[in-house]
């Protein structure tokens, strides 16, 4: 599987998780890769914890307290990069 395919799959799974699990009441159908998740109200501190739990379960990415920086959850692209860095 190519790096691009893996990134696209990761990207899609994170978007689906945010839409379905983190903030379903917004009834989003799509999130842009560079959409500001925190500023736009799509995720909050509880949402960040849900995403961290999801990344740990789905990808074995254990984000310790040191990784819990708001800028790591700025947008989908940033979250994907964080996962890639943790896995390499």
Secondary structure, DSSP 4 states (H G I P E B T S, - for coil): --HHHHHHHHHHHHHHHIIIII-GGG--S---TT--TTTTTS--HHHHHHHHHHHHHHH-----GGG--GGGGSSHHHHHHHHHHHH-
